[in-house]
Amino acid sequence: MKTVLCFGDSNTWGYDPEASFGAPFPRRHPPAVRWTGVLAAELGPDWRVIEEGQNGRTTVHEDPFAPARNGRTYLPACLESQQPVDVVVLMLGTNDLKIVHSLPTGEIATGAGVLARLILQSTAGPRNAAPKLLIVAPPAAGPFSHLPDLAEKFAGAEAKAKRFPELYRALAAQLGATFLNAQAHTTPSRIDGLHLDTASHAALGQAIAAAVRLL
């Protein structure tokens, strides 16, 4: 059996924008609806899919309002505890768009590159080698014009997120990793401009499954 580790944020966790709207706590899509569940169904019983998503997770930055969200801090332990891992799917960067971090898109991609190198330089794969890596450019962000609180929190994010595909593609090419553009398969929910509905989860899971098969 082969293993694929999906390392990401709330869209990997399966945040349901419709169910969470107005709720006192975040709610998840059912397991089979999440893109990780779709991925598992597409790959079949010869694969084990590990969901490693966290709401608010960044690439390499500390969030002053939400502790323990730094992906760089957690990733090495995650790789070690789950090894051997055949493939890692890395999709992070959306939370780096928050105005509290004040980052240009290029530096967000650099943060993703730090994580990518940790994966490719690790011994978390079979026979103490490195896992194969699929770098996924995160979904688009916005619009937030009808969401004043998020518009302030993610000021400028809509334009910055549009640059994710070109920068993450270049990063994957530089590192010899495989690339997938989530924006080609998903549309953020109009409810919050950030999270994915059922249809987008299905399309993303299918696209990632096709990329993983090629690996």
C-alpha positions, 0 to 999 in steps of 0.5 A: 500500500502506498501513502499520500500525505496532504499537508494544507490549511482549512481547505484540506481540513474540509471547512464547509463555508455554508454550514459554518456561516453563522455557526459558533465554530467551524464545521467540516464537509463530510469525509467523502465530500472533502477533496481528500476523500475524493482523492482516496476514492479515486486512488482506490484501496491500494492507497492510504490518504492522510488528511493533514489540514489545519484552519489558519495554517501558514507556510512559515509565519506565526499568527499573533492571533492564532498560535500553532499555525506555522507550517514549518514548525509542524511539518518535520514532526508530521513527516517523521510520524507518518513515514514512510510517505510515498507522495506529499501534496502541499497546498498552503499560502492562502492564510499568508495573504492576511493583512497581519502578515503584509506579504507580497505574493513572491514571499508567500511562494518563498515560504512554500518553497521552504516547506517544499525543500524540507520535504524533498530533503527529508528521509520520510519516503520509502527506504529513507529516501525523500517522498515525491512532491506535488505542489498545488497553487492554492485556490483564488481568493475573494471577492470580499466586497460584500464581506467588510470584515474579511475585506479588511482582514484580507485586503489586497488578497484577491489580486495577490492570489491570482499570482499563485499559479505562475509563482508556484509553477516556477517553484515546482520547476526549480525543485523538480516537483510536480505542479497543479493549479487549484485555481483551474479546478475550483471557485471560492464560495461566495459565502466567504470568498475563501473556502470550497463548496462540494463541487470544487472539492470534487473537481480538486480531488479528481485533479489531484488524483490524476496527478498523483497517479502520474507520480 
